[in-house]
Amino acid sequence: MEEPTTPVRQQHKFNVGRLRRYLTAKTLLSNNGSQVCAGQSNPTFLIQTPSNSYVLRKQPPGELLPGAHKVDREYRVQKALFSVGFPVPQPLLHCADIEVIGTEFYLMQHVKGRIFRDLRLPGVSPAERTALYVAAVEVLAKLHSLDLPSLNLEAYGRGPGYCRRQVSTWTKQYTAAAHRDIPAMNELSDWLMKNLPASDSEVTLVHGDYRLDNLIFHPTEARVIAVLDWELSTTGQPLADLAYFLMPHYWPASLSVISTMGSLKGIEGIPTVGDLISIYCRCRGIPPALPQLNFYLALSVFKMAGIAQGIYARHLLGNASAPNAAQFGQCVEPLAKVALQPLTGPTKDRLFLQTAKGQAVLQQVKDFMRQYVLPAQKEVAQYYTKHAESPQRWHTPQIIEDLKIKAREAGLWNLFLPAVSGLTQLDYAYIAEETGRCVFAPEVFNCQAPDTGNMEVLHMFGSEEQKKKWLEPLLRGEIRSCFCMTEPDVASSDATNMECSLHRDKDDYIINGKKWWSSGAGNPQCKVAIVMCRSAVNLSLRHSQHSMILVPMDTAGVKLIRPLTVFGQDDAIHGGHFEVHFENVRVPASNIILGEGRGFEIAQGRLGPGRLHHCMRAVGLAELALELLCQRAATRHTFGKKLYQHEVIAHWIAECRLMIEQTRLLTLNAAHALDTLGSRAARKEIAMIKVAAGRMACKVVDIAIQVYGGAGVSGDVPLAQMYSYVRTLRIADGPDEVHLSSIANLELRDQLKKAQAKL
């Protein structure tokens, strides 16, 4: 539809005679003018002559916000873009002489076409809605692909560091325009500044206000013929433009900035966020993963709220450009609250927002996995096949050692430990899922069990001497460790049954007992064990009778008896699972961790994050199993049709997706609880995921094996090895039944608290 106009509003009237004389001198004659209805910043006017029509953009009258309404920049960028064929109106002249009409202005050619003021495109067919949005995102990708030097716009903006500048600028703009204090805006500003992307070096030309209603489409075709309103354009991070364009997809259905700017949820024909991102990335030739999008969405909402506040401030001052400016004052707080929820939307990770650093590191890990780790799987498998009957199998293959050097050089090292990596548990949960797709991937990043748990113990509870001697070389990846807890002669599901004894003898402790399922003990680099022993300090309290102590593996009396097998496999790639005997093992008293009788206290601190890591790796493994399942179902035929066309297989696929998504959300919720409440308060959430993840992964892998048939239990595909790993999850770190009892007890406690509160 053609853009409607109105007579020039009183506050925006200027001396038409002076303008006519000026344009005549420039060979552009003005007969009359009218004001464009839309536009909320720089007043816009339609200038008509007998033979042509033009559009004039000027600064609003009166006092202006700092740095706003720079019409000279609009003119400059449009001139550069028009010169290379990018769809903008042809800029004709710029006038800085305020004597002509009272403010600075510029003139451009009037482009006739369709402008859709309502982003939801009412009255447009679903098919055309799709085409219009696709055309819009393709033009945005084209804009971000332009070469700045060829446009002579290298100095148009300030380049890297765009995000910090944007948060700072819009905070200042909002503060200058605010007519009342809105705590949500202050909170959102603080969140953005604390979660700036770790890398903000990409620089392209950015529009700054790229929306569908700032585009002119061809009168009959779904083709963009002009991009308007370049006032906020600069050079900086292109993802900010993309997020701003996608923002209405994430708004709740109840939110409308104004009557024509509402949520795009449920509008038939409008492409999904995923589709628009895919098209954008394909046009730019970049990977389709945009892990930092959450930050840019929050920034976009903050910016929109700041713009709305500025429009309302101009309404209060009496110099607003559009007649509906008063409406904008009511949407500032709702917008800020939408961003703080955080935004919910079509992507699966939206409920649990990573920090900007977490998103950046996750993308680095994904790239590293794709480029280095996954291609190494074949060589690693050949190594263990070749040395299956040789002691060499306990040594780490050289290719893994080389990958560890690369990962450390890339800064992808010790990601599991918040104090070292700067990541939250929630951040690392996503990373653990990614590494769960490859059996040796955690080791590449020095994030392998049981070393992670042992490093967490030493970090949280170790003395300075213990940290220097054992934690520091573990963090550097110079040594490995094992954890000795489970015993062969007692029911270890009740950890208080453990009988391995610890006795004080002057300045030493003497240890006697048997342990098994000591994972990693077979690796030649395993130099230390953390051993759980009964020290019987307080016989009246069941959970104060055990202690943890550091035992160097070369100490006299430490004996590796045998590697245990899991479904016939000795799991050499993880250093095996050994039975270890301690016969009169003497270690210094300084090796005790935290103090005698503190073993269970330490264990709870150790197992919380560790269980989280196991569970998210299980989610990643299940995703891989489902991928393999779908590949098989799509390529094999039985009884005249493909496997997935059999209803039972189709239902299996659906059930797998349901189980994976449910477990992922449950586990991310536990990670969030760990970050915000701590290990003790998150006990129920941790126990829940320990049960759910093992069960889910077993079921998904089992279904994949069934679809593969005989191949599924062979060594030709990884499913049998995957099953042996996930089946042990239902026993390791406590069997399901123990966790179910814990969940029940904690739930009953919580319910009783609720009942008492009601009474």
C-alpha positions in Angstrom: 0.0 0.0 0.0 1.1 3.6 -0.7 2.3 5.5 2.4 -0.5 7.8 3.6 0.2 11.5 4.2 -1.5 14.3 6.2 -1.3 18.1 6.0 1.8 19.3 7.8 1.3 19.4 11.5 1.5 22.7 13.3 4.7 21.9 15.3 6.5 20.8 12.1 5.6 23.7 9.8 8.4 25.5 8.1 8.9 28.3 5.6 7.8 26.7 2.3 8.8 29.8 0.3 12.4 29.6 1.5 12.5 25.9 0.7 11.1 26.6 -2.8 13.7 29.2 -3.5 16.5 26.8 -2.2 15.3 23.9 -4.3 14.8 26.1 -7.4 18.5 27.2 -7.0 19.3 23.5 -6.9 17.1 22.9 -10.1 14.6 21.1 -7.9 11.3 23.0 -7.8 8.8 22.6 -4.9 5.1 23.3 -5.5 3.6 21.9 -2.3 4.3 19.5 0.6 2.5 17.1 2.9 3.7 15.1 5.9 4.1 11.4 6.0 1.9 9.9 8.7 4.4 7.3 10.0 8.0 7.8 11.2 8.7 8.5 14.9 12.1 10.2 14.8 13.0 12.6 12.0 9.9 14.3 10.5 9.4 13.2 6.9 7.6 15.1 4.1 6.4 14.4 0.6 7.5 17.2 -1.7 5.7 17.3 -5.1 6.5 19.1 -8.3 4.6 19.0 -11.6 7.0 16.4 -12.9 8.4 14.6 -9.9 8.0 13.9 -6.2 10.6 13.8 -3.5 10.9 12.9 0.2 12.4 15.4 2.7 13.8 14.2 6.0 14.6 16.9 8.7 15.5 17.1 12.3 12.6 17.7 14.7 12.4 21.2 16.2 13.3 22.0 19.7 15.8 20.5 22.1 17.2 17.1 20.9 18.7 14.1 22.7 22.5 13.9 22.5 23.7 12.2 19.3 20.1 11.7 17.9 18.6 12.8 14.6 21.8 12.9 12.6 20.2 13.4 9.1 23.7 14.0 7.7 24.6 10.4 8.5 21.4 9.2 6.8 22.3 11.1 3.7 25.9 9.8 3.7 25.1 6.2 4.1 22.3 6.2 1.5 24.6 7.9 -1.0 27.2 5.2 -0.5 24.6 2.4 -0.8 22.9 3.8 -3.8 26.2 3.9 -5.6 26.6 0.1 -5.4 23.1 -0.7 -6.3 21.8 -1.5 -2.8 18.0 -0.8 -2.6 17.7 2.7 -1.1 16.0 5.8 -2.4 18.4 8.0 -4.4 19.7 10.8 -2.1 19.7 14.1 -4.0 21.0 16.8 -1.6 21.9 17.5 2.0 21.4 21.0 3.5 23.1 21.9 6.8 22.0 25.6 6.6 19.3 25.9 9.3 18.2 29.3 7.8 16.4 27.4 5.0 13.7 25.6 7.0 14.9 26.0 10.6 16.7 22.6 10.8 19.2 20.5 8.9 17.5 18.3 6.2 18.2 16.1 3.2 16.2 15.3 0.1 15.8 11.9 -1.7 13.8 10.5 -4.5 10.3 9.3 -3.7 10.1 5.5 -4.2 6.5 4.3 -4.9 5.6 0.9 -3.6 4.1 -1.0 -0.7 4.9 -0.3 2.9 3.4 -2.7 5.5 3.0 -0.9 8.8 1.5 -3.9 10.6 4.3 -6.5 11.0 1.7 -9.3 11.1 0.6 -8.5 7.5 -3.2 -8.7 7.8 -5.0 -9.1 4.5 -2.0 -10.8 2.9 -2.1 -14.4 1.9 0.1 -16.9 3.9 2.2 -17.6 0.8 2.9 -13.9 0.3 3.7 -13.4 4.0 6.4 -16.1 3.6 7.8 -14.5 0.5 7.9 -11.0 2.0 9.7 -12.0 5.1 12.2 -14.1 3.1 12.9 -11.2 0.8 13.4 -8.9 3.9 15.9 -11.3 5.5 17.8 -11.8 2.2 18.2 -8.0 1.8 19.5 -7.8 5.4 22.1 -10.5 4.6 23.1 -8.6 1.5 23.6 -5.5 3.6 25.8 -7.3 6.0 27.9 -8.8 3.2 28.9 -5.4 1.7 32.5 -4.4 1.7 33.0 -1.3 3.9 36.2 0.0 2.1 34.5 -0.2 -1.3 31.7 2.0 0.2 34.3 4.4 1.7 32.5 3.8 5.1 35.3 2.4 7.2 35.2 5.4 9.5 31.4 5.6 9.5 31.3 3.9 12.9 33.7 2.9 15.6 34.0 -0.7 14.7 34.8 -3.5 17.3 33.2 -3.2 20.7 29.8 -2.4 19.2 27.8 -4.2 21.9 29.3 -2.4 24.9 28.8 1.0 23.1 25.2 0.0 22.3 24.3 -0.9 25.9 26.0 2.3 27.1 24.4 4.5 24.4 20.8 3.2 24.9 21.2 3.4 28.7 22.1 7.0 28.4 19.3 7.7 25.8 16.8 6.0 28.0 18.0 7.8 31.2 17.8 11.2 29.4 14.3 10.6 28.1 12.8 8.8 31.2 9.8 10.4 32.7 9.6 8.0 35.6 11.9 5.3 37.2 11.3 1.8 35.7 13.3 -0.8 37.7 13.0 -3.4 35.0 14.9 -1.1 32.6 17.6 -0.5 35.1 17.9 -4.3 35.8 18.0 -5.1 32.0 20.7 -2.5 31.4 22.8 -4.0 34.2 22.3 -7.6 32.9 23.4 -6.6 29.4 26.5 -4.9 30.6 27.5 -7.9 32.7 26.8 -10.4 29.9 28.6 -8.7 27.0 29.7 -11.2 24.3 33.2 -12.4 24.9 34.0 -11.7 21.2 32.7 -8.5 19.6 35.1 -8.0 16.7 32.9 -8.6 13.6 32.2 -5.4 11.8 29.8 -4.8 9.0 27.4 -2.0 8.1 24.4 -2.3 10.3 21.0 -0.6 9.8 20.1 -0.2 13.5 16.3 -0.3 13.0 15.7 -3.0 10.5 12.0 -3.9 10.6 9.5 -4.8 7.9 7.8 -1.4 8.2 11.1 0.3 7.2 11.1 -1.4 3.8 9.3 -0.5 0.6 8.2 -3.6 -1.4 7.5 -3.7 -5.2 3.9 -2.8 -6.0 3.1 -6.4 -7.1 6.1 -8.5 -6.3 7.6 -9.8 -3.0 10.8 -7.8 -3.6 12.4 -5.1 -1.5 13.0 -2.0 -3.6 14.1 0.4 -0.9 15.3 0.3 2.7 14.3 3.4 4.7 15.2 5.2 8.0 19.0 5.0 8.3 19.2 7.3 11.3 20.6 4.6 13.6 23.0 3.0 11.1 26.7 2.5 11.9 29.3 -0.1 11.7 29.4 -3.0 14.1 28.0 -6.4 15.0 25.5 -7.7 12.3 23.8 -10.1 14.6 22.3 -7.1 16.4 20.4 -6.2 13.2 19.2 -9.8 12.7 18.1 -10.2 16.3 16.2 -6.9 16.1 14.4 -8.1 12.9 13.5 -11.4 14.6 12.5 -9.8 17.9 8.7 -9.8 17.3 8.8 -13.6 17.0 9.7 -13.8 20.6 7.2 -11.4 22.1 4.3 -12.9 24.0 1.0 -12.8 22.1 -0.3 -10.3 24.7 2.3 -7.7 24.0 1.8 -4.9 21.4 4.2 -1.9 21.3 1.5 -0.1 19.3 -1.5 -1.5 17.4 0.6 -2.4 14.4 3.6 -3.8 16.3 2.6 -7.0 18.0 3.8 -10.6 18.4 4.3 -12.8 15.3 3.4 -16.0 17.2 0.9 -18.1 15.4 0.6 -16.0 12.3 0.1 -18.3 9.4 2.8 -18.0 6.7 5.4 -16.0 8.6 8.6 -18.1 8.6 9.9 -19.5 11.8 13.0 -18.1 13.5 14.9 -21.1 12.5 14.0 -20.8 8.8 14.9 -17.1 8.7 18.2 -17.7 10.4 19.0 -20.5 7.9 18.2 -18.2 5.0 20.2 -15.4 6.4 23.3 -17.6 7.1 23.1 -19.3 3.7 23.0 -15.9 2.0 26.0 -14.7 4.0 27.9 -18.0 3.7 28.3 -18.4 7.4 27.5 -21.4 9.7 23.8 -21.5 10.8 24.6 -21.7 14.5 24.2 -18.3 16.2 24.9 -19.1 19.9 25.0 -15.5 21.1 21.5 -14.7 19.8 20.0 -14.5 23.3 22.1 -11.5 24.2 21.3 -9.7 21.0 17.6 -10.4 21.5 17.7 -8.9 25.0 19.7 -5.9 23.6 17.1 -5.5 20.8 14.2 -5.4 23.3 16.2 -2.9 25.5 16.8 -0.8 22.4 13.1 -0.9 21.4 12.1 0.2 24.9 14.6 3.0 24.7 13.3 4.1 21.4 9.7 4.0 22.7 10.7 6.1 25.7 12.4 8.7 23.4 9.2 8.9 21.3 7.1 9.4 24.3 9.5 12.1 25.6 9.2 14.0 22.3 5.4 13.7 22.7 5.7 15.3 26.2 7.9 18.1 24.7 5.4 18.6 21.8 7.8 17.9 19.0 6.9 14.2 18.2 7.0 13.3 14.5 3.8 11.1 14.5 0.3 11.6 15.9 0.4 8.2 17.8 3.5 9.1 19.8 1.6 9.1 23.1 1.0 5.3 22.8 4.6 4.5 23.3 4.8 5.5 26.9 2.8 2.5 28.0 5.0 -0.2 26.4 8.5 0.6 27.9 8.1 -1.4 31.1 6.3 -4.4 29.5 9.1 -4.6 26.9 11.8 -4.6 29.6 10.0 -7.4 31.5 9.8 -9.5 28.4 13.5 -9.3 28.0 14.1 -10.2 31.7 11.9 -13.3 31.7 14.1 -14.1 29.7 12.7 -14.2 26.2 10.8 -17.3 25.4 10.6 -18.4 21.8 10.9 -21.1 19.2 14.5 -22.2 20.0 14.9 -25.1 22.4 17.4 -23.4 24.8 15.3 -20.3 25.4 14.1 -21.2 28.9 17.6 -21.3 30.3 19.8 -18.4 29.1 23.5 -18.9 29.0 25.8 -16.0 29.7 27.4 -14.3 26.7 30.7 -16.0 27.5 29.0 -19.4 27.8 27.4 -19.0 24.4 30.7 -18.0 22.8 32.6 -20.9 24.4 29.9 -23.3 23.4 30.2 -22.2 19.7 34.0 -22.6 20.0 33.6 -26.2 21.4 31.1 -27.0 18.6 33.6 -25.7 16.0 36.5 -27.6 17.6 34.5 -30.8 17.8 33.5 -30.6 14.1 37.0 -29.6 12.9 39.2 -31.8 15.0 37.5 -34.2 17.4 34.9 -36.0 15.3 37.3 -36.6 12.4 39.8 -38.3 14.8 37.3 -41.0 15.9 38.3 -43.5 13.3 42.1 -43.2 14.2 41.3 -43.6 17.9 39.1 -46.6 17.3 41.9 -48.2 15.2 44.4 -47.6 18.0 42.3 -49.5 20.5 41.5 -52.3 18.1 45.2 -52.7 17.3 46.3 -52.8 21.0 43.2 -54.7 22.4 45.4 -57.4 23.8 48.4 -55.3 24.7 49.3 -53.2 27.7 49.6 -50.3 25.3 45.8 -50.0 25.3 46.0 -48.3 28.7 48.1 -45.4 27.2 46.3 -42.5 25.7 46.7 -42.4 21.9 49.0 -39.7 20.5 46.2 -38.1 18.5 44.2 -37.4 21.7 47.3 -35.9 23.3 47.7 -33.7 20.2 44.1 -32.6 20.4 44.5 -31.7 24.1 47.4 -29.4 23.2 45.2 -27.7 20.5 42.3 -27.4 22.9 44.4 -25.8 25.6 46.0 -23.4 23.1 42.4 -22.5 22.0 41.5 -21.7 25.6 39.0 -24.7 25.8 40.5 -26.2 28.9 39.0 -27.0 32.4 35.6 -25.7 31.2 33.8 -27.6 34.0 35.2 -25.6 36.9 33.5 -22.2 37.3 36.3 -20.6 39.3 38.8 -21.4 36.5 36.6 -21.1 33.3 34.4 -18.2 34.4 31.4 -20.3 33.2 28.3 -21.1 35.1 27.0 -24.7 35.7 24.3 -23.8 33.2 26.9 -22.7 30.6 28.8 -25.9 31.0 25.7 -28.1 30.8 25.3 -27.1 27.2 29.0 -27.8 26.5 28.8 -31.2 28.3 25.9 -32.2 26.0 28.1 -31.4 23.0 31.0 -33.5 24.2 28.6 -36.4 25.0 28.5 -37.0 21.2 32.0 -38.5 21.3 33.4 -41.0 23.8 36.8 -39.3 24.2 35.8 -35.7 23.7 35.6 -34.7 27.5 39.3 -35.8 27.8 40.3 -33.5 25.0 39.1 -30.5 27.0 40.4 -31.9 30.4 36.8 -32.3 31.4 36.8 -36.1 31.9 35.5 -38.1 34.9 36.6 -38.9 37.5 39.3 -36.2 37.3 36.7 -33.4 37.1 35.1 -34.6 40.4 38.5 -35.0 42.1 39.5 -31.5 40.9 36.3 -30.1 42.3 37.0 -31.8 45.6 40.5 -30.4 45.8 39.3 -26.9 44.7 36.5 -26.8 47.3 38.0 -28.7 50.2 41.7 -29.2 49.7 44.5 -27.5 51.7 46.9 -25.2 50.0 49.5 -27.9 50.1 47.1 -30.4 48.5 46.2 -28.0 45.8 49.7 -27.2 44.9 50.8 -30.9 44.8 47.8 -32.5 43.1 45.2 -29.9 41.9 47.6 -27.8 39.9 49.1 -30.7 37.8 45.6 -32.1 37.3 44.4 -28.7 36.0 47.4 -28.6 33.7 46.6 -32.1 32.4 50.0 -33.4 33.5 48.6 -36.3 35.6 45.4 -38.2 36.0 43.5 -39.5 39.1 40.9 -42.0 40.3 38.2 -42.2 42.9 38.0 -45.2 45.2 34.7 -45.6 46.9 32.7 -48.7 45.9 33.7 -52.0 47.6 33.3 -55.6 46.4 32.4 -57.2 49.8 29.5 -54.9 50.8 26.3 -53.5 49.3 27.8 -50.1 48.3 24.5 -48.6 47.3 24.4 -47.8 51.0 27.6 -45.9 51.2 27.7 -46.2 55.0 28.5 -49.9 54.6 32.0 -49.2 53.4 34.6 -51.0 55.4 38.0 -49.8 54.0 39.6 -48.7 57.2 41.6 -45.6 58.1 43.7 -45.5 61.3 45.9 -42.7 62.7 49.5 -43.6 63.6 51.3 -40.6 64.9 51.9 -38.4 61.8 50.5 -40.9 59.3 47.3 -42.7 58.4 47.2 -46.4 57.6 44.7 -47.7 55.1 43.4 -51.3 54.7 40.7 -52.5 52.4 39.4 -53.4 49.0 37.9 -51.1 46.4 36.6 -51.7 42.9 35.1 -49.8 39.9 37.9 -47.3 40.4 37.6 -45.7 37.0 40.8 -44.4 35.3 43.2 -46.3 37.6 44.7 -48.2 34.7 46.0 -45.1 32.9 49.8 -44.9 33.5 49.3 -41.1 34.2 47.0 -41.9 37.1 49.2 -40.7 40.0 46.8 -40.2 42.8 43.6 -41.6 44.2 41.0 -40.1 46.5 39.9 -42.9 48.8 36.8 -43.1 50.9 37.5 -44.8 54.2 35.8 -45.6 57.5 37.6 -43.8 60.3 35.0 -44.3 63.0 35.4 -40.9 64.6 31.8 -40.6 65.7 30.0 -44.0 66.0 26.7 -42.4 67.0 26.3 -40.6 63.6 26.2 -42.8 60.5 27.3 -40.1 58.2 30.2 -38.9 60.3 32.2 -42.1 60.3 33.9 -41.8 56.9 36.8 -39.7 55.6 38.5 -39.0 52.3 42.2 -39.1 51.9 44.7 -38.7 49.1 46.8 -41.7 48.3 49.6 -41.5 45.7 49.3 -44.6 43.4 53.0 -45.5 43.8 52.6 -45.8 47.6 53.7 -49.2 49.0 50.7 -51.5 49.4 48.6 -50.0 46.7 47.8 -52.9 44.3 45.9 -52.9 41.0 44.3 -56.3 41.1 42.4 -56.5 37.8 40.5 -54.5 35.3 36.8 -55.1 35.4 34.7 -55.4 32.2 31.5 -53.8 31.3 29.5 -56.1 29.0 32.8 -57.8 28.2 34.7 -54.5 27.4 37.5 -53.3 29.7 36.9 -49.6 28.7 40.6 -48.9 28.3 39.8 -45.6 26.6 38.8 -44.3 30.0 41.6 -46.0 31.9 39.5 -49.0 32.8 37.6 -49.7 36.0 39.9 -51.5 38.4 39.8 -53.5 41.6 42.3 -51.9 43.9 43.6 -53.3 47.2 45.1 -51.2 50.0 47.4 -53.3 52.2 48.8 -51.4 55.1 49.2 -48.3 53.0 50.8 -45.5 54.9 50.4 -41.9 53.9 51.0 -38.6 55.8 48.3 -37.2 58.0 48.4 -34.1 55.9 46.8 -36.1 53.1 43.4 -36.1 54.8 40.9 -33.9 53.0 39.0 -31.4 55.2 39.3 -33.6 58.3 38.3 -36.9 59.7 34.6 -37.8 59.5 33.9 -35.3 56.7 33.7 -37.8 53.9 30.0 -37.6 53.2 30.0 -33.9 53.4 32.7 -33.8 50.7 30.9 -36.5 48.6 27.7 -34.4 48.3 29.7 -31.4 47.1 31.6 -33.6 44.6 28.6 -35.5 43.2 26.3 -32.6 42.5 28.2 -31.1 39.5 29.5 -34.5 38.5 26.0 -36.0 38.1 25.0 -32.9 36.1 27.9 -33.4 33.7 27.1 -37.1 33.2 23.4 -36.4 32.6 24.1 -33.7 29.9 26.6 -35.9 28.2 23.9 -38.6 28.2 21.6 -36.1 26.4 24.3 -35.5 23.8 24.8 -39.2 23.4 21.0 -39.7 23.0 20.9 -37.0 20.3 23.6 -38.9 18.4 21.7 -42.2 18.8 18.5 -40.6 17.5 20.4 -39.2 14.5 21.7 -42.7 13.7 18.2 -44.1 14.2 16.7 -41.7 11.8 19.4 -42.2 9.2 18.8 -46.0 9.3 15.0 -45.5 9.2 15.2 -43.3 6.2 17.5 -45.5 4.1 16.3 -49.1 4.8 13.2 -50.7 3.2 11.0 -53.5 4.6 7.8 -54.8 3.2 7.6 -52.3 0.4 8.3 -49.1 2.3 11.0 -47.3 4.2 11.4 -48.1 7.9 10.1 -44.7 9.1 6.9 -45.2 7.1 6.0 -48.1 9.5 3.9 -46.5 12.2 5.7 -48.2 15.0 9.1 -46.8 13.9 7.6 -43.3 13.4 6.2 -43.5 17.0 9.5 -44.6 18.3 11.2 -41.5 16.7 8.6 -39.3 18.3 8.9 -40.9 21.7 12.7 -40.5 21.6 12.4 -36.8 20.8 9.9 -36.3 23.7 12.2 -38.1 26.1 15.3 -36.2 25.1 13.7 -32.8 25.3 12.1 -33.6 28.7 15.4 -34.7 30.1 17.3 -31.8 28.7 15.0 -29.3 30.3 15.0 -31.2 33.6 18.8 -31.2 33.6 19.1 -27.5 32.6 16.7 -26.7 35.5 19.1 -28.6 37.8 22.0 -26.7 36.5 20.2 -23.4 37.1 19.4 -24.6 40.7 23.1 -25.4 41.3 24.0 -21.9 40.1 21.4 -20.1 42.1 20.8 -22.3 45.2 23.9 -24.4 45.6 24.5 -28.2 45.8 22.6 -28.8 49.0 19.4 -27.0 48.0 19.5 -28.6 44.5 19.6 -32.2 45.9 16.2 -33.1 44.6 16.8 -31.7 41.2 20.1 -33.5 40.9 18.5 -36.8 42.0 15.7 -36.4 39.5 18.1 -36.0 36.6 20.3 -38.9 37.7 17.3 -41.2 37.3 15.7 -39.5 34.2 18.9 -39.2 32.1 20.0 -42.8 32.6 16.6 -44.2 31.8 16.1 -41.9 28.8 19.5 -42.6 27.3 19.1 -46.4 27.7 15.7 -46.3 26.1 16.8 -44.2 23.1 19.9 -46.2 22.4 17.9 -49.5 22.8 15.4 -48.3 20.2 18.2 -47.3 17.9 19.7 -50.8 18.3 16.4 -52.3 17.5 16.0 -50.3 14.3 19.6 -51.3 13.2 18.9 -55.0 14.0 22.0 -57.2 14.1 24.2 -54.3 13.1 23.1 -52.5 16.3 24.8 -55.0 18.6 27.9 -55.3 16.4 31.1 -53.2 16.5 30.2 -51.7 13.0 28.2 -48.9 14.6 28.8 -47.3 18.0 25.4 -48.2 19.5 26.6 -51.2 21.5 29.4 -49.2 23.1 27.0 -46.4 23.8 24.6 -48.7 25.5 27.3 -50.2 27.8 28.1 -46.6 28.9 24.5 -45.4 29.5 23.4 -48.6 31.2 26.1 -48.1 33.9 24.7 -44.6 34.5 21.7 -46.3 36.3 24.2 -47.8 38.8 27.2 -45.4 39.0 27.0 -42.7 41.6 24.2 -44.5 43.2 21.5 -46.8 41.7 18.2 -45.4 40.5 16.4 -46.9 43.5 18.5 -44.9 46.0 17.8 -41.7 44.1 14.1 -42.4 43.9 14.0 -42.9 47.7 15.8 -39.5 48.1 13.4 -37.8 45.8 10.4 -39.2 47.7 11.8 -38.1 51.0 12.6 -34.6 49.8 9.2 -34.3 48.1 7.4 -35.4 51.3 9.5 -32.8 53.2 8.5 -30.1 50.8 4.9 -31.1 50.8 4.8 -31.1 54.6 6.3 -27.6 54.7 3.5 -26.4 52.4 0.8 -28.0 54.5 2.2 -26.5 57.7 2.4 -23.1 56.0 -1.3 -23.4 55.0 -2.2 -24.3 58.5 
